[in-house]
Amino acid sequence: MPPANPTESEIGTWCLAYIKRTVDDPGVAIGPDIGFAQMGLDSATSAYFIVELEEWLGAELEPELVFDYPTIAELARYVVARLRAGNAGAG
């Protein structure tokens, strides 16, 4: 379960842990500022990654976000802003 209002750091930590579990090549560098493609995510694994992130967050996300926001840091920043904007309109 994610926190009620996840921070960039919490989303980034979840993403890093997920990718570390998913990428089975110890020679691949994994980090918040490394591109998803460089970390070994192709279109299929990127789509599955987004589905898992959606489930963890309980929010819908577009599969192409990994192309629009190609690093964990950029994706986490976008997702937090989007969640906050959604919560602001939910009151």
Beta strands, then each sheet from edge to edge (+ up, - down):
end
